[in-house]
Amino acid sequence: MTKLLYDDEYFDGIIYYQVIQHGKIADIKKSISEMYRVLKKGGYLFLVVISTKHPKFQTGEEIEPNTKINTDDIDGYMPHHFFSELEMKEFFNKYEIIKLNHFEGQSEINPSGRMASWELYASREQLDSDSYTTDRQRNHHDDEND
């Protein structure tokens, strides 16, 4: 996930369902950058990751902030990063966040258990080169007049 074998701006949309949480922060940030690189301008990202409010966040051994191993899960031996709201906003700051939704409910794996996740809808902004140039010129002009 840290190196996607696709050309720049290849996809109109990307769906990641509980994928990038399986890694340390550095790899997660690389994955997010790769998603951005292969997503077309104006393209959409839908992503679901586990939250720090997930009951399994209370299990395991922390190996870096919000990242644990040996959690009480079928794949608990793998690193699991539990995302906070602040991290969701910071890690995806290059995207236009359309909707960031936190939800809690019944576990998909264990019907008697609980779960908590973040759901992100975002887009890669499509800059209008004329308005960008105009805004840059206006800001430069304003700076000269200060």
Buried (B, 14 or more C-beta within 10 A) or exposed (E): BBEBEEEEBBBEEBEBEBEBBBBEBEBBBBBBBBBBBBBBEEBBBBBBBBBBBBBBBEBBEEEEEBBBBBBEBEEBEBBBBBBBEEBBEEBBEEBBBEEBEBEEEEBEEEEEEEBBBBBBBBBBEEEEEEEEEEEEEEEEEEEEEE
